[in-house]
Amino acid sequence: MEPQFRFAEEKDTGLILEYIKYLAEYEKMLDLVVATEEDLRKWIFEKEKAEVLFIMENGTEVGFAVFFHNFSTFLGRAGIYLEDLYIKPEFRGKGYGRATFKKLASIAKERGCGRVEWWCLDWNKPSIDFYLSLGAEPMDDWTVFRLAGKTLDALAD
């Protein structure tokens, strides 16, 4: 069965936070989740900095994808950056992950975007194998850097 998709609405803010926590628990990072419903409402719905797509089976949310636009100077156009993808364990293996990437690729093409990108934890072999099966290319020559928290504050001051 092909899943259905729907974009989140402001009334879904609590459900979005629930899915963020599901993903964080899977990634063994639940203690790092500090986002609140108020934060999500502000940044997703008021400031429109991200979009949330729910993966649906028979009218029930079984997963979600959070994405936003980035920009490639080399391509001279926007892309889609997939921040999070999570499908509840009991719904995995039904082709919903592939269908979600197909949906994101369709959104990217409709919007004239040049690519879809995401990060994956090095230890997540099942996901890596899945992404490779889609034809995705790992970006082995790149290292991710981050400024956050006290380091970000110190640099900004």
C-alpha positions as CSV (number, residue, x, y, z in Angstrom):
1,M,0.0,0.0,0.0
2,E,1.3,3.4,-0.9
3,P,1.4,5.9,1.9
4,Q,-0.4,9.2,1.7
5,F,1.3,12.5,2.7
6,R,0.1,15.6,4.3
7,F,1.8,18.8,5.3
8,A,1.7,19.6,9.0
9,E,-0.5,22.4,10.3
10,E,0.0,24.6,13.4
11,K,-2.5,22.3,15.3
12,D,0.1,19.5,14.8
13,T,2.8,21.1,16.8
14,G,2.5,18.7,19.7
15,L,2.6,15.7,17.3
16,I,5.7,17.1,15.6
17,L,7.5,17.3,19.0
18,E,6.4,13.8,19.7
19,Y,8.0,12.6,16.5
20,I,11.2,14.6,17.2
21,K,11.4,12.7,20.5
22,Y,10.9,9.3,18.8
23,L,13.7,10.1,16.5
24,A,16.0,11.4,19.3
25,E,15.3,8.2,21.3
26,Y,16.2,6.1,18.3
27,E,19.5,8.1,17.8
28,K,20.3,7.8,21.5
29,M,20.1,11.6,21.9
30,L,16.8,12.2,23.7
31,D,18.6,14.1,26.4
32,L,19.6,16.7,23.8
33,V,16.0,17.6,22.9
34,V,15.2,21.0,24.3
35,A,12.7,22.1,21.7
36,T,9.2,23.1,23.0
37,E,5.9,23.3,21.2
38,E,6.3,27.1,21.4
39,D,9.7,26.9,19.7
40,L,8.3,24.7,16.9
41,R,5.2,26.8,16.4
42,K,7.3,30.0,16.2
43,W,10.0,28.6,13.8
44,I,7.9,26.3,11.6
45,F,4.6,28.1,11.4
46,E,5.2,31.8,12.2
47,K,8.7,32.2,10.7
48,E,8.2,29.4,8.1
49,K,11.8,28.2,8.4
50,A,11.0,24.5,8.0
51,E,8.2,22.3,6.7
52,V,6.9,19.0,8.1
53,L,5.5,16.3,6.0
54,F,3.6,13.5,7.7
55,I,3.6,10.0,6.3
56,M,0.1,8.6,6.6
57,E,-1.4,5.1,6.6
58,N,-5.2,4.8,6.6
59,G,-5.5,8.4,7.9
60,T,-3.0,7.9,10.8
61,E,0.4,9.5,11.0
62,V,3.1,6.8,11.0
63,G,6.2,8.9,10.3
64,F,7.4,12.4,9.5
65,A,10.0,14.3,7.5
66,V,11.3,17.8,8.4
67,F,12.9,19.7,5.7
68,F,13.8,23.3,4.6
69,H,15.5,25.0,1.7
70,N,19.2,25.6,1.5
71,F,21.1,27.2,-1.4
72,S,23.9,26.0,-3.6
73,T,26.0,28.7,-5.0
74,F,27.6,26.3,-7.5
75,L,24.1,25.3,-8.9
76,G,22.8,28.9,-8.4
77,R,19.5,27.5,-7.0
78,A,17.9,26.2,-3.9
79,G,17.9,22.7,-2.7
80,I,16.0,20.7,-0.1
81,Y,17.8,19.8,3.1
82,L,16.1,16.9,4.9
83,E,16.7,17.5,8.6
84,D,14.8,14.5,10.0
85,L,13.0,11.4,8.7
86,Y,11.4,9.0,11.1
87,I,9.0,6.1,10.5
88,K,7.6,4.2,13.5
89,P,9.3,0.7,13.7
90,E,6.1,-1.2,13.1
91,F,5.6,0.6,9.8
92,R,9.1,0.1,8.5
93,G,9.8,-2.3,5.6
94,K,6.6,-1.3,3.8
95,G,8.3,1.0,1.3
96,Y,7.4,4.2,3.1
97,G,10.9,5.5,3.3
98,R,11.4,5.1,-0.5
99,A,8.0,6.7,-1.0
100,T,9.0,9.6,1.2
101,F,12.2,10.2,-0.7
102,K,10.2,10.0,-4.0
103,K,7.8,12.6,-2.5
104,L,10.7,14.9,-1.5
105,A,12.3,14.5,-4.9
106,S,8.9,15.5,-6.5
107,I,8.7,18.5,-4.3
108,A,12.2,19.5,-5.2
109,K,11.5,19.2,-8.9
110,E,8.2,21.1,-8.6
111,R,10.0,23.9,-6.8
112,G,13.0,24.0,-9.3
113,C,15.5,22.8,-6.7
114,G,18.8,21.3,-7.7
115,R,19.1,18.6,-5.1
116,V,18.0,16.9,-1.9
117,E,20.6,16.5,0.9
118,W,20.8,15.1,4.4
119,W,23.2,13.8,7.0
120,C,23.3,10.3,8.5
121,L,24.9,9.1,11.6
122,D,28.0,6.9,10.8
123,W,26.7,4.0,12.9
124,N,23.3,3.8,11.2
125,K,24.2,1.1,8.7
126,P,20.5,0.2,7.9
127,S,19.8,3.8,6.9
128,I,23.1,4.1,5.0
129,D,22.3,0.9,3.1
130,F,18.9,2.2,2.3
131,Y,20.2,5.5,1.1
132,L,22.7,3.8,-1.2
133,S,19.9,1.7,-2.6
134,L,18.2,4.9,-3.6
135,G,21.2,5.9,-5.6
136,A,22.3,8.6,-3.1
137,E,26.0,9.4,-3.0
138,P,27.8,9.7,0.3
139,M,29.8,12.9,0.5
140,D,33.0,11.3,1.9
141,D,35.2,14.3,1.2
142,W,33.2,16.6,3.5
143,T,33.4,17.1,7.3
144,V,30.4,18.6,9.2
145,F,31.3,21.5,11.5
146,R,29.1,23.1,14.1
147,L,29.0,26.2,16.3
148,A,26.4,26.0,19.0
149,G,25.6,26.9,22.6
150,K,28.4,28.5,24.6
151,T,30.8,28.3,21.6
152,L,28.4,30.1,19.4
153,D,27.8,32.7,22.1
154,A,31.5,33.3,22.7
155,L,32.2,33.8,19.0
156,A,29.3,36.2,18.6
157,D,30.3,38.3,21.5
